[in-house]
Each structure stands twice: as C-alpha cells, then as structure tokens.
Amino acid sequence: MSEHDTEINLKRLKYIGSLRDESITSLIEAQLLREGIHITKEYENDFYHLFVVDINQLQQARDVYRVYIGGAKPSKVDENWQYVQSLSMGPATIIILALCVIVFIFGWIFKNENLYYLFLFSTSKVDAFADINRGEYWRLLSPAFIHFGYIHIFFNMLWWKELGKLIEVTKGSVFLVLLLLFTAITSNILQAIMSPGMFGGLSGVVYGLLGFLWPYSRLNPNFKFKLPTSDIVLMVGWLFLGFFDVFNFKMANWAHGGGLISGAILGVIFALMDRNKRIPQP
C-alpha cells in the first residue's frame, strides 16, 4: 500500500460527517472547539466534509454532529449498570424468571383461570386468609409468580434479571432464594391485610431487592456496585404515585412498600455484617 493510500484510509477513519449548509457547519465547528476538539474540513461536490484531528475524539465529535443535524445524542449507560450488565445470570435468577414466564404463558396467554386461582393469595372475597387457614400455605408465596399483562411481566422480569443476578453473584444462589421468600411472603401478607383482593406479580420482590441493595451498597465499602440515585428516585417515586392513585390501573402498593422495607432491613443487617470482610467480586 502506498503512502497516499495510507493517508486516505486514515482520513476515512477520522471522518465525522458531511453537510451542505455552511452555517450549520460553522456552528458544529464552533461547538467542537468549545469542547476542545479540533477538526479539519474539506469542501467538495457542494458538501463540507468534517474530520477530527485526534481520532480518539471521534465518538465525541460524532455525538455533537448528530445533535446539530437533528439526531439524538446516544444515552450514556451508568457505569454501575454497565458492570451489572456484564454479569451472567446465575441458576436461581434463571429459574425464577423461567417460572414466571411459564406461569404467564399457561395462565394468562392461554387463559387458564384455574392455574391463576391456584396461585392467588385467596379465592375468598370475604376472608383474605381463608385458604391459608385451611392449610394452603403455598399461597403466602405464589402470588409473586403471576402477572396480569405483558407490560406487567416485562418490567418485573427486566428488574429481576438485573438485580437478581447481582445479588446472586455477590451473595450466592441460596441467599437470593431466601431473600425472595422473605420479601415475597412479607409483601403478600401486608397487601392482603391492607388491601384484600386479587393481586400478584414479582414487583414486591423486585422492590425487596432494590430495598436490600440500597443500604447494602452504601454501608458496605467492600461492595463494588452502587445503586444509581436516579433509579432509587424512579422506583420510590413510582411507589408513592401508586398510593395516590394517579394511574388508570390498580397497583399492589402495599406489596411494593412491604417489599422495599423488608429488603432494606435485611440490607442494613447484612451490610453491617459484611463490611469488615472481603466479599467475592466477579
């Protein structure tokens, strides 16, 4: 390859984009200079072609270019979530996710009401604990595995996958299962006491995982992941909005609150227990 060809290939690698409008080109150039990015431009065939001087600044320059031509700037993923997304799901995370999906397919999609009745906390409209008092103790847990709609299960599975695998990698599969049992039973009982009726979903557990990680990530200096404040605000804000009935659908607000509080209590306890010992980091 000749020196000329090498120079052409290098220029292609530094290419930002092309514009016909000189004024927009000048605006982009000025903005790039404000961000410390130097460029070169060439005018050819009625277009201004832009190139970075330093190839390491190419992505940043393209972000500015996309904004000025009307494209959206790529959203930045929090580095904590980048860490979580790099983890592989453990067996407990996979099994619970699969169980919820299977129950949803055979119960909701195939409209098998008998299956959902089997998983409800109570089939009585009068006494929320009637079935449990008859010895059907699985109902303390089973509502966590039923979902009422595609959006309902999608978001619950999304949060379960991310938060569940993080806790499983850090504390182990048995711990994740025990945390699920504790937060699910606690949230289901609170919901049944405060607002009896038909309810279900893994969201009480999801709030339990969130509640656990919130204090655990802040009180335990050995823990690598720090739950982003924006996600805490989002989830807690969603919880409070639910109590004020601002949505046009019913939410198991007491289950969410019970899961969050029970998870947070465990988060504080285990953070204080683990802060003086090294925990495995993936």
Summary of the structure (lengths in Angstrom):
residues: 282
radius of gyration: 26.2
end to end distance: 44.6
largest distance: 86.4
contacts: 841
relative contact order: 0.09
helix: 64%
strand: 6%
